[in-house]
Amino acid sequence: MELERVISCPQTLNKLRSGPLGMHLDGFCAWLLRRGFSRQTIRMHLSNVSHFNEHLVRQRTVTGQLLCSTDVAEFFAAYPSWCQCRGSLRAHLLRVRHSVSRFVEYLGEMGLFEPLLECEIHQPLLDAYLAWMAHYQHAAAGTLELRAQYLTAFLRWLGTEATPQGLATLTPDAVEAFFLAYAQKVGAAARRSMQSTLRTFFRFCLYQGHVHASLDLAVPTLRTYKLASVPRGLTDGQAQQVLQGVNRKTLVGRRDYAILQLLFTYGVRGGQVRALCLDQIDWIRNLILFEPAKGGKASLLPLTTEVGESLLDYLQNSRTPSPYHQVFLTTRAPYHPLPRSNSLSAIVDRCIRAADIDIPHTVAHVFRHAFATRMLQDGHSLKAVADVLGHRCLGTTFIYTKVDFNSLQQVALDWPEEEQL
């Protein structure tokens, strides 16, 4: 039996196998083992789930009965009153909730859990808008994900009015008030994303007949200038300091170092590093392929010695065997590709802070800015920089010319000396 693989005490085994959930815990244990959880972590999950089992015994739940979300909610409502944990109750409840969530995930895969689907009031409107964007605007998957994120914030602000009937009463003043309040709390990129999301959403609403006037004109235009700011990146010295500060003797360190080497050497976007697959590394011809991002071009680049060695060190000594094709996986079970765009920036942020470097932004893009600046200062043409960065339009690359200090020195005029009287 699977429980014997992680637990040897007969009394504990008997306790786990009793009650309404006892018949499921061997399967749950095997499920956790297949996903790479350590035996210590599995014992912790089993212990926490046993509290849920005890609650069901008190409720006289029948063995084999299909569980649902109500059972879980009732357990967490009742458990604090009879819990006998010695430490912090809040911390203990968080651990138990995490374990029960894993168990519910397992039951769901086995068809033994019936979730109560709670649909937010705005969900039908959001789904219809995304379907319209995909069909009529031919929006890419990444664009739809971004639109959903920003529109959800607006629809939640509307609350109970986030329905076709509620939109009919929406006024331009309310739209303007929401956007101006939102714009004060976020940066320029988020303002632009919310602006474009709202405008396309109100065009969709007009097309569907939810509104009778073009509310997209009510979304204010906050003027920004594309080349008004200087790119905020790392200097070469700072980038090297970040790389040298990574502890490459640990599983996490070897992965993080390989990620940083890719960002530093090629200036690729964080999303391209997350999406990098094993078959995109040509070890025989020493080439590496980065898929296009944000409408740009694919980049087929030489595999440098430093990058190759860092990747090999990670793949051979840190990356757990996995069915996933992506190169970079999480370092804790269940092992899977880095899930979100900010996952990689969180890694970069941690490494920059560990190197004690103080810069305004600590995201993956700072390495891209540093790379472009380095290429220009080394004398490469703007076209060459655009090709390596995957830019289709040179205008996108112009921002980096403002930090090409060597070129600026060449065109600077001499300051006339003041004549001595």
MARBAGU-729109 format. One line per 10 residues: number of its first residue (from 1); for each residue x, y, z of N, C-alpha, C. Coordinates in steps of 0.1 Angstrom, whole numbers. Atoms other than C-alpha are relative to their C-alpha. Example, Ala and Ser with C-alpha at 12.3 -4.5 7.8 and 13.67 -1.06 7.14 Angstrom:
# MARBAGU-729109
1) 9,-12,0,123,-45,78,9,12,0 | -9,-11,0,137,-11,71,-8,11,8
END
This chain:
# MARBAGU-729109
1) 8,-12,0,0,0,0,9,13,0 | -8,-12,2,11,36,-7,4,7,13 | -3,-8,-12,9,50,28,12,-6,7 | -11,6,-6,35,25,40,13,5,-5 | -12,-6,6,60,42,17,5,12,7 | -4,-12,-6,60,73,38,-2,0,15 | 4,1,-15,46,62,73,3,-14,4 | -3,13,-5,58,33,94,-8,-3,12 | 7,3,-13,38,37,126,-14,-6,-3 | 13,7,2,9,12,127,-12,8,5
11) 11,-8,-6,-13,34,149,-4,11,-10 | 2,-11,9,-9,63,125,-7,-5,-13 | 6,6,12,-17,41,95,-15,-3,2 | 14,4,-3,-49,28,112,-8,12,1 | 8,-12,-1,-60,63,120,-3,6,-13 | 2,-7,13,-55,76,85,-10,-8,-9 | 8,9,9,-73,46,69,-15,-1,6 | 14,0,-5,-104,51,91,-7,12,-4 | 8,-11,4,-132,75,86,-4,1,-14 | 5,-2,14,-149,88,54,11,1,-10
21) -11,-3,10,-116,98,38,10,-11,-1 | -10,10,0,-96,67,47,2,-7,-12 | -1,8,12,-103,49,15,7,8,-11 | -5,-8,11,-89,78,-5,15,4,2 | -13,-5,-3,-56,85,13,12,-8,-6 | -11,8,7,-35,57,-3,1,6,-14 | -1,-6,14,-44,71,-37,5,14,1 | -5,-14,-1,-37,107,-25,15,-1,2 | -14,1,-3,-3,96,-12,7,-4,-13 | -6,3,13,5,80,-46,0,11,-9
31) 1,-12,9,-6,111,-64,10,10,4 | -10,-10,-4,17,133,-43,14,-6,-4 | -13,5,3,46,109,-48,3,1,-15 | -2,-2,14,41,110,-86,4,14,-4 | -3,-14,3,44,147,-85,12,6,6 | -13,-3,-5,77,147,-68,0,6,14 | -1,-5,-14,67,158,-32,9,-9,8 | -8,7,-9,91,148,-6,-8,-8,10 | 7,8,-9,81,122,20,-4,8,13 | 3,-9,-12,83,148,48,-12,9,-3
41) 11,-9,4,59,171,29,-13,-8,-1 | 12,9,1,35,142,22,-5,-3,14 | 5,3,-14,34,133,59,-7,12,5 | 7,-12,-5,25,169,66,-14,2,-6 | 13,-1,7,-3,169,40,-10,-10,6 | 9,11,-6,-17,136,54,-5,4,14 | 3,-4,-13,-16,149,89,-11,11,0 | 10,-11,1,-35,181,79,-14,-5,-5 | 13,5,5,-61,162,59,-7,-9,10 | 6,8,-11,-67,139,89,-9,9,8
51) 9,-8,-7,-83,169,106,-13,2,-7 | 12,0,8,-107,172,78,-8,-13,1 | 6,13,-2,-114,135,81,-7,-1,14 | 6,0,-13,-121,139,118,-13,9,1 | 12,-8,1,-145,167,111,-12,-7,-7 | 10,7,7,-164,145,87,-6,-11,9 | 5,10,-10,-166,118,114,-10,6,9 | 9,-7,-9,-182,143,137,-13,3,-6 | 13,-3,8,-207,152,110,-7,-13,-4 | 6,13,4,-214,115,105,-2,-1,-15
61) 1,1,15,-206,117,68,2,-14,-3 | -1,14,4,-210,84,51,12,-2,-9 | -12,3,8,-179,67,37,-4,-2,-15 | 2,1,14,-177,70,-1,-10,11,-5 | 9,-11,4,-201,100,-2,8,10,-8 | -6,-11,8,-193,126,-29,1,13,8 | -2,-12,-8,-178,156,-12,-2,12,-9 | 2,-12,8,-184,192,-23,6,12,8 | -6,-12,-6,-173,228,-15,-6,3,13 | 7,-3,-13,-199,231,13,7,-8,11
71) -7,8,-10,-181,203,32,13,6,4 | -13,-6,-3,-148,221,30,-3,13,8 | 4,-13,-7,-164,255,40,-4,-3,14 | 5,3,-14,-181,239,70,11,-5,9 | -11,4,-8,-149,223,81,8,11,5 | -9,-11,-5,-129,255,82,-8,10,9 | 8,-8,-10,-158,272,100,0,-6,14 | 1,7,-13,-159,246,127,14,-3,6 | -13,6,-5,-122,235,130,7,9,10 | -7,-8,-10,-108,266,149,-5,-2,14
81) 5,2,-13,-131,258,178,5,-12,8 | -5,12,-7,-117,224,185,14,-4,-4 | -14,2,4,-82,227,170,9,1,13 | -8,0,-11,-55,219,195,15,2,-3 | -14,-3,4,-24,232,177,7,8,11 | -7,-7,-11,3,246,200,6,13,-5 | -5,-12,5,16,273,178,-10,10,-4 | 9,-11,5,0,302,159,-12,-7,-8 | 12,6,7,-36,292,149,-1,5,-14 | 1,-6,13,-35,315,119,10,-8,-10
91) -10,7,8,-3,298,105,-4,-14,-2 | 5,14,2,-17,264,112,-11,-1,-9 | 11,1,9,-49,271,95,4,2,-15 | -5,-2,14,-30,283,64,6,-13,-5 | -6,13,4,-11,250,63,-11,-10,-3 | 10,9,2,-42,230,67,-8,3,-13 | 7,-4,12,-60,250,40,7,-4,-12 | -8,3,11,-31,244,17,-1,-15,-3 | 1,15,2,-32,206,23,-13,-5,-5 | 13,4,5,-69,203,19,-2,4,-14
101) 1,-4,15,-67,222,-14,7,-10,-9 | -7,11,7,-42,196,-26,-9,-12,-1 | 8,12,0,-65,168,-15,-13,2,-9 | 12,-3,9,-95,185,-32,4,-1,-15 | -5,1,14,-74,188,-64,0,-15,-4 | 0,15,3,-68,150,-62,-13,-6,-2 | 13,5,1,-104,142,-56,-7,5,-12 | 6,-5,13,-114,164,-85,4,-8,-12 | -6,8,11,-91,145,-108,-6,-14,-1 | 6,13,-1,-107,113,-96,-15,0,-2
111) 14,-1,1,-142,126,-101,-8,-2,13 | 6,3,-13,-149,124,-64,-3,13,8 | 3,-13,-6,-155,161,-57,-8,8,-9 | 9,-8,8,-183,183,-68,1,15,4 | -1,-14,-4,-174,220,-67,-13,8,-2 | 12,-9,2,-201,246,-63,6,12,-8 | -5,-11,9,-193,270,-92,-7,13,3 | 6,-13,-3,-198,305,-81,5,10,-11 | -3,-8,12,-199,327,-112,-3,15,5 | 1,-14,-3,-193,364,-106,-10,6,-9
121) 11,-6,8,-221,387,-119,5,5,-13 | -5,-6,12,-199,402,-145,6,-11,-10 | -6,11,8,-186,368,-159,-6,-1,-14 | 5,1,13,-210,365,-188,4,11,-9 | -4,-11,8,-202,400,-200,14,-1,-4 | -14,1,3,-165,394,-197,3,-11,-11 | -2,11,9,-167,361,-216,-5,4,-14 | 5,-4,13,-188,377,-244,10,10,-6 | -10,-10,6,-163,406,-248,13,-7,-5 | -12,7,4,-133,382,-250,-3,-8,-13
131) 3,8,12,-151,360,-276,-1,10,-12 | 0,-10,11,-158,392,-296,13,5,-4 | -14,-4,3,-122,403,-294,7,-11,-8 | -7,11,7,-110,368,-305,-6,-1,-15 | 6,2,13,-135,366,-334,1,12,-10 | 0,-11,9,-137,401,-348,13,8,0 | -13,-8,-1,-104,417,-336,12,-9,-2 | -11,9,2,-84,385,-341,11,2,11 | -10,-3,-11,-67,392,-307,7,-13,3 | -9,12,-4,-38,369,-297,-4,-4,14
141) 3,5,-13,-40,348,-266,5,9,11 | -6,-9,-10,-17,371,-247,-8,13,2 | 8,-12,0,-38,401,-256,-13,-2,8 | 12,3,-7,-69,384,-244,2,-1,15 | -3,2,-14,-53,375,-211,1,14,7 | -2,-13,-5,-43,411,-206,-13,8,1 | 13,-7,0,-77,425,-216,-9,-5,11 | 8,6,-10,-94,401,-192,4,5,14 | -5,-5,-13,-72,413,-163,-5,14,3 | 4,-14,-2,-79,450,-168,-15,2,0
151) 15,-2,0,-116,447,-177,-6,-6,13 | 6,6,-12,-122,425,-146,1,11,11 | -1,-10,-10,-109,454,-125,-11,11,-1 | 11,-10,2,-134,478,-141,-14,-6,3 | 13,6,-3,-163,454,-139,-3,-2,15 | 2,1,-15,-157,447,-102,-2,14,6 | 3,-14,-5,-157,485,-97,-15,3,-2 | 14,-2,3,-191,485,-113,-9,-7,10 | 8,8,-9,-203,458,-89,-12,-6,-6 | 12,6,5,-239,449,-94,-5,5,-13
161) 4,-7,13,-242,472,-124,8,-6,-12 | -8,6,11,-218,450,-144,-8,-11,-7 | 9,8,8,-246,436,-165,-4,8,-12 | 5,-8,11,-260,446,-199,-10,10,4 | 10,-10,-4,-289,463,-181,7,11,8 | -7,-10,-8,-266,481,-157,8,9,-8 | -8,-9,9,-244,494,-185,-8,10,-7 | 9,-10,6,-274,511,-200,-1,13,8 | 1,-12,-8,-273,535,-171,14,7,3 | -14,-5,-2,-235,541,-172,1,14,-7
171) -2,-14,6,-226,578,-178,15,2,-3 | -13,-3,3,-195,593,-193,8,6,12 | -7,-5,-12,-187,611,-160,5,-11,9 | -4,12,-8,-186,577,-142,12,-6,-6 | -12,6,7,-162,563,-168,12,8,2 | -12,-9,-2,-139,593,-165,4,0,14 | -4,1,-14,-140,592,-127,8,-12,3 | -7,12,-2,-130,556,-127,14,0,-5 | -13,1,6,-102,560,-151,10,9,7 | -9,-10,-7,-87,591,-134,5,-5,13
181) -4,6,-13,-88,574,-100,10,-11,-2 | -9,11,3,-72,543,-115,14,5,-4 | -12,-5,5,-45,563,-133,9,5,10 | -8,-6,-11,-33,579,-101,8,-11,8 | -6,11,-8,-24,545,-86,10,-9,-8 | -8,9,8,-5,529,-115,10,7,-9 | -10,-6,9,23,535,-139,-6,2,-14 | 4,-4,14,22,546,-176,-5,-12,-8 | 4,12,8,20,511,-190,-13,-5,4 | 13,4,-5,-9,501,-168,-11,9,-5
191) 10,-10,5,-27,533,-178,-4,-2,-14 | 3,2,15,-23,526,-215,-8,-13,-2 | 7,13,2,-35,490,-211,-15,2,4 | 14,-2,-4,-66,501,-191,-7,9,-10 | 6,-9,9,-73,529,-216,-4,-8,-13 | 4,8,13,-72,505,-247,-11,-10,3 | 10,10,-4,-92,479,-228,-14,6,1 | 13,-6,-1,-120,502,-219,-6,5,-13 | 5,-5,13,-122,517,-253,-5,-11,-9 | 5,11,8,-125,484,-271,-12,-6,7
201) 12,6,-7,-150,472,-244,-12,8,-3 | 12,-8,3,-173,502,-250,-4,-1,-14 | 4,3,14,-171,496,-287,-8,-13,-2 | 8,12,0,-182,461,-281,-14,2,6 | 13,-3,-6,-210,473,-259,-9,7,-9 | 8,-7,10,-222,497,-286,-4,-10,-11 | 3,10,10,-220,469,-311,-11,-10,4 | 10,10,-5,-241,446,-289,-13,7,4 | 12,-8,-4,-266,474,-280,-1,1,15 | 0,-1,-15,-257,474,-243,-1,15,4
211) 0,-15,-2,-251,512,-245,-5,6,-13 | 6,-6,11,-267,537,-268,8,12,-5 | -9,-10,4,-238,562,-270,14,-5,0 | -14,5,1,-201,558,-278,8,4,13 | -7,-3,-12,-186,557,-243,15,-1,-1 | -15,1,1,-151,550,-256,6,14,0 | -5,-13,0,-148,587,-261,1,7,14 | 0,-5,-13,-153,592,-224,13,-4,8 | -13,4,-7,-120,575,-215,10,10,-3 | -10,-11,2,-95,603,-210,12,-4,-7
221) -14,2,6,-63,606,-230,10,7,8 | -10,-6,-8,-34,611,-208,13,0,-9 | -11,-2,10,-6,624,-230,13,-6,6 | -14,5,-3,27,605,-229,8,1,-12 | -9,-2,11,57,608,-250,9,-13,0 | -8,13,1,74,576,-263,14,1,4 | -14,-1,-2,109,589,-261,3,10,11 | -2,-11,-11,104,612,-230,9,-5,11 | -8,5,-11,122,589,-206,12,-8,-4 | -12,8,3,156,572,-204,-2,-14,5
231) 1,14,-4,156,534,-203,7,-2,14 | -6,3,-13,162,522,-167,5,-14,0 | -6,13,0,185,493,-168,12,-1,9 | -12,3,-8,216,478,-152,12,5,-8 | -13,-2,7,251,489,-160,7,-14,-1 | -7,13,2,275,462,-171,6,-5,14 | -6,4,-13,292,463,-137,-11,-5,10 | 10,5,-8,259,459,-119,-5,-13,-4 | 4,13,5,248,431,-141,9,-12,4 | -10,10,-4,280,412,-134,0,-2,15
241) 1,1,-15,276,419,-97,-12,-9,4 | 12,8,-3,241,403,-98,3,-15,-4 | -3,14,4,254,372,-117,10,-6,10 | -9,5,-9,283,368,-93,-6,-3,14 | 6,2,-13,260,370,-63,-9,-12,2 | 9,12,0,240,339,-72,8,-12,5 | -6,12,-6,248,308,-51,-3,-12,-10 | 2,10,10,253,282,-78,2,-14,5 | -1,13,-7,257,254,-53,-14,-6,4 | 13,4,-4,220,252,-47,-9,-3,-13
251) 9,3,11,191,238,-69,-6,13,-6 | 6,-13,4,175,273,-70,10,9,-7 | -11,-9,5,208,291,-76,4,-4,-14 | -4,4,14,217,270,-107,-10,4,-10 | 11,-4,10,183,277,-123,0,15,-2 | 0,-15,1,184,314,-114,12,5,-8 | -11,-5,8,219,318,-128,-1,-2,-15 | 2,2,14,210,302,-161,-10,10,-6 | 10,-10,5,180,325,-164,7,14,-2 | -7,-13,0,201,356,-156,10,0,-12
261) -10,0,11,228,345,-181,-7,2,-14 | 7,-2,13,202,343,-209,-5,15,-1 | 4,-14,0,188,377,-200,12,10,-3 | -12,-9,2,223,393,-198,6,-2,-14 | -7,2,12,237,377,-229,-7,3,-12 | 8,-2,13,208,380,-254,-10,12,1 | 10,-11,-1,186,408,-240,-14,-4,-4 | 14,4,4,155,387,-246,-10,4,11 | 11,-3,-10,122,393,-229,-1,-12,10 | 2,11,-10,113,374,-197,-9,-11,-5
271) 9,10,5,84,357,-215,7,-9,-10 | -7,9,9,108,343,-241,8,-10,7 | -7,9,-8,129,328,-214,-9,-10,6 | 9,9,-6,99,313,-197,-5,-10,-10 | 6,9,11,87,298,-231,11,-8,-6 | -11,7,6,122,285,-240,-2,-15,2 | 1,15,-1,119,247,-248,13,-7,-3 | -13,8,2,145,220,-248,4,-2,-14 | -4,2,14,143,215,-285,4,12,-7 | -5,-12,7,151,251,-292,15,3,3
281) -15,-1,-2,187,246,-280,6,-10,-9 | -7,9,10,208,231,-308,14,-1,5 | -13,2,-6,238,217,-289,10,-3,-11 | -10,4,10,254,204,-321,5,12,-8 | -4,-11,7,254,236,-340,2,13,8 | -2,-11,-9,257,258,-309,-9,12,-4 | 10,-11,3,225,278,-316,-11,-1,10 | 11,-1,-9,196,289,-295,-11,8,-7 | 11,-6,7,162,299,-308,-10,6,10 | 10,-6,-9,139,324,-290,-12,3,-9
291) 12,-3,8,103,325,-303,-4,15,1 | 4,-14,0,88,359,-312,-9,3,11 | 8,-5,-10,71,380,-286,-5,14,-3 | 7,-13,3,47,410,-288,1,4,-14 | 0,-3,14,45,408,-325,14,2,-7 | -14,-2,5,83,408,-330,4,-12,-9 | -6,11,8,106,384,-348,7,-10,8 | -8,11,-7,121,351,-338,15,3,-1 | -14,-3,0,158,353,-329,8,-13,1 | -8,12,0,182,325,-338,15,5,2
301) -13,-6,-5,215,333,-319,10,-10,3 | -10,9,-4,248,317,-312,-1,-4,15 | 0,5,-14,249,296,-280,14,3,5 | -13,-3,-5,278,312,-261,5,-10,10 | -5,10,-9,301,292,-239,-6,2,14 | 5,-2,-13,289,309,-207,-15,-4,2 | 14,5,-1,252,303,-215,-1,-15,-1 | 1,14,1,258,268,-226,4,-7,13 | -5,6,-13,277,259,-194,-10,2,11 | 10,-2,-10,251,275,-172,-13,-8,-2
311) 11,8,3,223,257,-190,2,-15,3 | -4,14,-2,241,223,-188,0,-2,15 | 0,2,-14,247,228,-151,-14,-1,6 | 13,0,-5,211,235,-145,-7,-13,-4 | 8,12,5,197,207,-167,5,-13,6 | -6,12,-5,221,181,-154,-1,-2,16 | -1,1,-14,221,190,-117,-12,6,8 | 11,-6,-8,189,209,-108,-14,-3,-6 | 13,2,6,161,203,-133,-5,-14,3 | 5,14,-3,139,174,-121,-6,-6,-13
321) 6,6,11,127,149,-147,-15,3,-1 | 13,-6,1,95,162,-161,-5,-2,-14 | 5,1,14,71,157,-191,-1,13,-7 | 1,-13,6,71,194,-197,13,3,-9 | -11,-3,10,92,207,-227,7,13,4 | -7,-12,-4,100,241,-211,12,-3,7 | -12,2,-7,135,244,-199,-1,3,15 | 0,-4,-14,128,262,-167,-13,-3,7 | 11,4,-8,106,247,-140,1,5,14 | 0,-4,-14,96,255,-105,10,-10,7
331) -10,8,-7,121,241,-79,-7,-8,12 | 7,8,-10,94,227,-56,-12,-7,-6 | 11,8,5,68,200,-62,-13,8,2 | -1,7,13,46,199,-81,7,8,-11 | -9,-7,10,71,207,-108,-7,3,-13 | 7,-4,12,58,227,-137,7,13,-5 | -7,-13,5,69,257,-159,-4,12,8 | 3,-12,-7,70,291,-144,-13,6,-4 | 14,-2,4,33,300,-143,-4,14,-6 | 5,-13,4,31,338,-148,12,9,-4
341) -11,-9,5,50,366,-164,8,7,11 | -8,-6,-11,59,381,-130,8,-10,8 | -8,10,-7,74,348,-119,14,2,-2 | -14,-2,3,106,355,-137,5,13,5 | -4,-12,-5,107,391,-127,2,-1,15 | -2,2,-15,103,380,-90,14,-7,2 | -14,6,-2,135,359,-95,10,10,-2 | -9,-11,3,153,389,-110,0,9,12 | 1,-9,-11,141,411,-82,8,-6,12 | -7,6,-12,154,387,-55,15,0,-2
351) -14,0,3,188,384,-72,6,14,1 | -5,-14,0,192,422,-76,1,5,14 | -1,-4,-14,183,428,-40,11,-7,8 | -10,7,-7,206,401,-28,14,6,-4 | -12,-7,3,234,419,-47,1,14,5 | 0,-14,-6,225,451,-28,2,11,-10 | 0,-10,11,219,471,-60,-13,7,1 | 12,-8,-1,195,500,-57,-3,7,-13 | 4,-6,12,177,508,-89,-15,1,0 | 15,-2,-1,141,520,-95,-8,-12,-4
361) 8,11,4,129,489,-113,9,-13,1 | -8,13,-1,140,453,-105,-7,-11,-7 | 8,10,8,122,434,-132,10,-6,-11 | -9,7,10,136,411,-160,4,10,-11 | -3,-9,11,134,440,-185,13,9,2 | -11,-8,-2,163,458,-169,12,-6,-7 | -11,6,7,187,433,-185,-2,3,-15 | 2,-3,14,171,440,-219,5,14,-3 | -5,-14,2,178,477,-215,15,0,0 | -14,0,-1,213,470,-204,7,-6,-12
371) -5,7,12,219,447,-234,0,10,-12 | 1,-10,11,207,473,-259,10,11,1 | -10,-11,-2,228,500,-244,14,-4,-2 | -13,6,2,258,478,-244,4,-2,-15 | -2,2,14,254,470,-281,3,13,-7 | -2,-13,6,251,506,-291,13,6,4 | -13,-6,-5,281,517,-270,12,-8,-6 | -11,8,7,301,489,-287,1,3,-15 | -1,-4,14,294,505,-321,-9,-7,-9 | 9,7,9,267,482,-334,-11,10,-6
381) 10,-9,6,242,498,-358,-14,-2,7 | 13,1,-5,206,505,-348,-7,-12,-6 | 6,11,6,195,479,-373,4,-14,6 | -5,12,-7,217,452,-357,-6,-2,13 | 6,1,-13,203,460,-323,-14,-4,-1 | 14,4,2,167,458,-336,-1,-15,-4 | 1,14,4,174,424,-352,2,-9,12 | -3,9,-11,189,409,-321,-12,1,11 | 11,-1,-9,161,423,-299,-14,-5,-5 | 12,5,6,135,410,-323,-10,11,-4
391) 9,-11,3,120,445,-331,-2,0,-15 | 3,-1,14,102,447,-364,1,14,-5 | 0,-14,4,102,485,-364,12,7,7 | -11,-7,-6,133,506,-359,-4,10,11 | 5,-10,-9,112,532,-341,0,-6,15 | 0,6,-13,109,507,-312,14,1,7 | -14,0,-5,147,507,-308,5,14,2 | -5,-14,-2,151,545,-309,2,4,14 | -1,-4,-14,146,548,-272,14,-2,6 | -13,4,-5,180,532,-266,11,10,-5
401) -11,-10,5,199,559,-286,2,11,10 | -1,-11,-10,193,583,-257,11,-4,11 | -10,4,-10,217,563,-235,13,-4,-7 | -12,2,7,244,559,-262,9,11,2 | -7,-12,-4,267,583,-245,13,2,-9 | -12,-2,9,297,576,-268,-4,8,-12 | 5,-7,12,277,588,-298,-4,15,4 | 3,-14,-4,264,618,-279,12,9,2 | -12,-7,-2,299,628,-270,6,5,-14 | -5,-3,13,308,628,-307,-7,12,-7
411) 7,-11,6,281,652,-317,-1,13,9 | 1,-11,-9,284,675,-286,9,11,-5 | -8,-11,4,296,710,-294,9,5,12 | -9,-6,-10,326,725,-276,-5,12,6 | 4,-12,-7,318,750,-250,10,11,-2 | -10,-10,2,335,783,-259,5,5,13 | -6,-5,-12,360,794,-234,-2,15,1 | 2,-14,-2,355,828,-218,13,7,-1 | -12,-8,2,380,854,-229,5,6,13 | -6,-6,-12,403,866,-202,2,15,-2
421) -1,-15,2,401,904,-197,14,4,6
END
